[in-house]
Amino acid sequence: MSQAPLLADAQSSQERLLVIYTGGTIGMQPQANGLSPAGDFPERLARALSQLPLRDQQMLPAYDVISYSPLIDSSAATPMTWQQLAADIAERFTEHRGFVVIHGTDTLSWTAASLAYQLQGLDRPVVLTGAMAPLEAPNSDALQNLYGALRFATHPELQEVAIYFANRLLRGTRAIKQHSEAVEAFSSPSYPLLGERIGDDFILFPSRGLSYQQRGAPRFELVDYQPVANGEVVRITLWPGIAPWQLEAWLSHPNVKGALLQLWGAGNLPDNPALLEVIAKATGEGKLIAAISQCPQGRVHMGAYAAGHGLTDAGVLSGDDMTPEAAYTKLVHMLAQPISLEDQRRRFLTTLVGER
């Protein structure tokens, strides 16, 4: 663990942030085969922050850094990565005032959603960030994303998992990566911003936060994700011409425990009774199946159209307006717990951390 040179006279670790560096583009450096995760991040971070204007440096909190080994490209993240992050935060939870997780952008929103379910009832900030270009690259967005994440992670009224990117603070369970190249890579299509940077000010909108909606001590659910870490939960996006045998190939596999279906529009399925039969057979076998829309905005209303009639009777759970990330990681989280199928279904339909 490395300590930041800035504000190093903080009286205790409870006044400091914990920065967890997992890898990703933000910390990469050129190698013979392209950009790859690179080490020495605490020193590189300190050097970068020292390039900020003096006024900004004076606003920085004290922090400690943990660097994962091995570092990963976020495309290699798994449910076990999510579990490790939650465990590390929980272990050090009372020792720090807030947390910043530095993560690759490709699966950043998936990790944020999973952390929200594992760290329910937060009473301090957990802010994820990354960058579209490496920290040392010319005109990189990395430094400003890091600075903003550090600033928002000190805000006591932020009591949930959030993503800070390109001057905007998004709820972790409401964010998606919308662009593979643009600096404003993340959006929150169905929920307003939790905060934003305007000029030199970092403004939080408390009435939109979970701190106004939850009370009591943290109720972390740090369950073992190993039973659902090897493809036991699948994600199936419908396409024109999908055949029952194709859907059955996924859902009938003995290893599959749950599935997220991405339907058309408000929750429509092709007019083929055999497709519903495949789904009903899977739910009858105790598999947890939920549905959301392929549209980035709007809710599923299963049965609103004849094309979606029968999905509820087949046992499919409505994902409402949840993002694919939030719906999928919630299925993983439910299936990892030693609770009955009835409780898994009930809890999936219950709003836990502002995800729906």
N, C-alpha and C positions, 0 to 999 in steps of 0.2 A: 504494500500500500504506500502510495506517495502522497505527501502533503503539499498543498499549494503554497507558494511563497506569499500570495496575496492575503492580507488580513490574518497572518499567521498567529497573531496574538489573541485569537478568539479564546475565551475562557475555558470552554469545554467542547467536546465533540458534539454535544447537543445544540451548539450554536453553529455547527458546520453542516455542509451538505455532503452527501456521498455521491460521487460520480462513478458509474459502472461503465467501463468501455468494453464492448463486445466485439467490435470490428466494424466492417462496413466501409463504404467509399470514403467517408470522412477521414479515416485514419490510414488510407491506402497510400502506397508509394509505387512508382513505376518499377516493374521487374521485367525480366527477359520475355516472359509470356504475357505481359500486360499488367494492369494494376492489381496488386495483391495486398492483403492486410499486413500492416507493419507495426512494429513494437515501439517502445520508448514513448508511449503516448503521454504519460504525465508530464514529461519534460517538454514535449512538443506542444501540449496544451498550454503550459505555463508561458512558453515563448510566444505563442500566438496571442494570448490574452494581454501580454505586456505590450503588444502593438496597438492596443486600443487607446483612444484618447484618454488622458489622465483622469478626466471626469468620470468616464465609464469604468476605468480601473478602480476608482475609489468606491464605486457602487457594487463591486463584486463581493460576494460572500466568501468566507473561508470554505475550503472543501478538501476532502480526501478522495483519492482515486484508487479504484480496483480495476485491473486489466485482466480480462479472461485469457486463459491459455488452454487450448489454442484459440486464437482469434478466428472469427468466421466471417465469410460473406453471408449476408442475411438470407440468401437463397438456400443456405444449408441449415437454417434454423428448423427445429422440430418442437413438438410439445415438451420434450425433455429440456430444451433450451428455455422455454417459458417457465417450466417448473424450477429450474436452477436460479433464474432471475428472481422469481418470487421468494424462494427460500433465502437468497442472499439479502434481499431487502428486509424480509421478516426478521432475520437473525440480527440485523443491525438497526432495526426500526426505532427503538427507543434511544439510540445513540446519536441520531442525526435529525435535523429539523426538516429535511427534505431530500429528495433523490433525483438525480439526472441519469438516465440510461442513454448511452450513445450506441446507436444501432444502425445497421444498413437500412436503406429506404425500402428495398423490395418487399420485405415482410414486416416492416416496422409497425404497421397498423394491426397486423395479426398479433404480434407480441403485446402491443398496448391493450388490445381487447382481452387477451388471456390474463394479463396481469390484473386487470380490473376485476375479473371474476375471482381470482385467487386472493386478492387483497381487498376484500369488501370491507366497508366501514372505515376507510382511511380517514385519518384526522390531520394529514399533512400531504404535501405535494409529491407526486411521482411524475416526472416529466421526461418523455422520450424525445430524442432529436437525432438528426443525422445531417447529411449534406448530399448535394448532387455532384459535388466536386471535392477532391481531397483538400485537406486543411492547408497544405502549402501551395496549392495550385493558384495561378493568377486569377483574380476576380472570383475566388471561391465564395460560396455562400456559407461555408463551414463556420467561420468565426462568428458571424452575426447570429447564426442559429444556436451556437453554443452559448453565446452571451445572453441571448433571450431566454434560453432554457434555464440557465443559472439564476437569472433575475426572477423568473416566475416561480422557480422552485423554492424561493424564500418567502413566498406569499402565504401567510397562515390561513387565509380564507379559501385557498385552493386545496380541496380535500378529496382528490380523486386522481386517477391516472389520466394524463393528458399528453398531447403531442404538440410541441412547438416547432413551427416550420414557417419560414418566409414571413415573419412578423405576425403570425396568427397562432392562437392557442386553441386547440380542438379537443373535444372529449375523445378519449381513447377508444371508446366503443362506438363512436359515430364517424370515425375518420376512414377515408380510403385514399390509396395512392391513385391519382387520376392521370398522371402524366409521367412518361419515362425519361423526359429530358428537361422540362421546364423547372425553374427554381421554385415556383409555386406548385409543387408536386402533389400536395395533399389538399383535400377538401372535406367538408362535412355536409353532405347533401341534404340531410334531413334534420339537422339541429344547428342552432346558431353558434357562433364562436363563443368560447368561454372567456377569451381575452384577446387583446392585440397590442402591438407596439404602434404608437402614434408619436412620431418624432422621437424624443428622448424618454417618453413615458411608456411604462408597461401597465396597461389598464386591464384589470380583471372585472368581469361582469358577474358579481356574486349571485344575483338572483337566478342565474342559469346553471349554477353549480350544484353538486350533490350536497354540499354543506348545508344547503337550505332544505334538503329533502331527507336527510338521514341524521340520526342522533345515536349516541351511545358509543361504547368502546369498539375498536376494530374487531371484526369477526372473520378473520382470515380463514380461508378454506384451502389449506395447503395439502391437497390430496396427491396421491401417487399417479402420475400420468403414464407410467410404463405400460399399463394394459391397453392404452389407446394411442401409443406412440409409433405404431408400425402400420399405419394405413387402415385401422379398424373403423375410422370415420371417413366416408367418401363424400365428395362434392360432385354433383352431376348437373351440368347445364344442358337443358333440352335444346335440340336442334330440329329443324324441319325434316321429317322422315324418320325420326327415332322409332325403332321397332321394339316390341315387347321383349324379344330375346336379348337385345342389347341392354335394356334396363335390368332384366333378370340376371344377366351376367355379373352385374355389380351387386345387386341387392341380395341375391341368393347365396353369394359366397359365404362360407361358414365363418370366415374371419371378420366379416363386416358386422359391426354393432350399431351403426347409425349412419344416416345420410342426410345431406343438405341438397334439396332439389331446388334449382333455379328455374322457375316457370316463366311463361310469357305473361306480359301485362299484369293484370290484377290477380293472376293465379290461374292461368289457363293451361290445359293439357290437351294433346291431340284427341280427337274423337275416336278413341279406340278402347273399348272396354277391357281389352286384354292388358293394357298398361295399368289400369286401376287394379286389376286382379293381381298383378305382380307386386304392386305397392301394398295392397291389403294383406297379401301373403307374408310379406316381410314384417309389417307391423304386428301381424298375428304371431309371428315368431319371437316377438319381444324386441324388435329393432326400433330404435328411436329415429323417426324420420320427420324432418321439418321442411318447410318450403318458404322461399322468398321470391321476389320478382327479379327478373333479369334487368329491369329498368333501374338505373342508379337512384331514382327518386320515386316516391310513392309506396303505397302499402299493397300487400296481397289481400284480396277479399275473396277467399275461396268459396265458390258457389255463386258469386255475383253474376257470372256468365255460365251458360250451359256447359261451356268447354271446361269449366273448373268444378262442375257439380260432381259430387261423390268423393272428393279428396278428403273432406273431414270424416265422412263415414269410413273411409279406408284407413283412418288413423293418423293422417298427416297433420302435424302441428303447424299453425300459422306463425311465421316469423315476422309478421306485421311489416314494419318498414326498416327492419334491421339490415345492416350492411352484411355482405358475405362473411367478412372477418368476424364480426360480432356473433353472427348466427353459428358459424362453424365452430369457433372456439368455445361457445356456450355448450354445444353438443358434446364436444370433447370433455369439458368440465363436468357436465352432468353424468356422462357415462363413466368417468373415472371414479365417481363416488359410490360407496357401498350402500346405496339406497334403492328402494324398490322402483320398478318401472313406473308405477303410478306417480311416485314422488318426482322422478326425473321429468316426466311429462308436465306435471303441475309447475315445477320450478322453471322449466323452459318457458312456459307461458307467463311467468311472473317477471316483472321488471326488477332486476337486481341492482344494477349500477347505471341506470339511465340509458340502457342499450335499445329500448323500444318505447 
